[in-house]
Amino acid sequence: MVKIGIIGCGRISHRFMQGLAAVVNAQYVGAWARRAENVQEFTAKYGGTAFSSAEELLASDIDAVYIATLPDSHAHYSTLALNAGKHVLCEKPSMVNLQQLEPVLALAKQKNLLFMEGMKPPFFPAYRKLREHLINDPIGDVAYVRAGSSVADLPPDHPNFSYEGIGGGIMAILPYEVFLAAEWLGNTLEMQTLGHIADNKVDMFAIIQSRHEKGYSQLYCGFDLHGKGDALIAGTQGHITIHKNWWNPQKVTIEYLDGRIVTLDEPFAAGGLNYETEHFCQLIQDGKTESPIITHHLSREMMRMLDLSRAQIGLRFPGE
């Protein structure tokens, strides 16, 4: 069993616990957060130890931590955990920028520990089934990705609207879309971003066009419009639609140039975070220090795309 502690007790940590209950090779130990009342509420609901500090949690007999704080502190807690000899599963986006990510990846390599960004879509059953299907029945060379989501019904106090907490559409939603573009199309060669920054100092809507080694992508993200939330992957012999909500993939339609249509419908369980967590724990048990799916190179490329997008609309966060 991989013993896991949690840093951060906000919304995403509750979804993580829903998934963790379905992971057979993981054991929850306890949690810590910056607000003591959140820790008490969390451990009252899920059990485990309510640690009084991050240092106390990291000094316990856990093997790994799940970092579920806002992105402003991902680098700090990842560094603390790695220096304490613990493997790290860090919620997306991995850091505020590439300048923060590089030393964390270097530290993980130095310490011979696993650092993995929490990017859930590729671990869902439907996405895995899609990848397996395409091995024997491909859609040719993939050269175009279109994906996005805009969520217009978040409450005003949602952390995605926090400038200090590194909020906004680019940091909260676009990580999923840049994952899809970078995974299917390779490194980014050119990018164009249009968007607007609201009075709360975070971006409320942005559209992104990018040119990659293998083709082109068109992406969007935001909070003041209601978007569809599906994804399109186009190749020379067909195209794939991952139906909404594509980042929690369940239904996939593959339409071929010869007229064939293949539908994949693979329900997911326990909220979906269980699949990435199971993968993370298996890597630890196998002695691996990097995921072959969410590689360090892929995390770098996703972070670089977020950096470029923000730079092009003039969005800088505290300390940058």
PyMOL commands that set and color helices and strands:
alter all, ss='L'
color gray80, all
select helices_A, chain A and resi 11-20+36-46+54-58+71-83+98-111+121-123+125-136+159-161+169-172+174-185+273-285+296-313
alter helices_A, ss='H'
color red, helices_A
select strands_A, chain A and resi 2-7+26-32+49-50+64-67+87-91+115-118+142-150+188-197+203-212+216-222+231-235+238-242+251-256+261-265
alter strands_A, ss='S'
color yellow, strands_A
deselect
rebuild
show_as cartoon
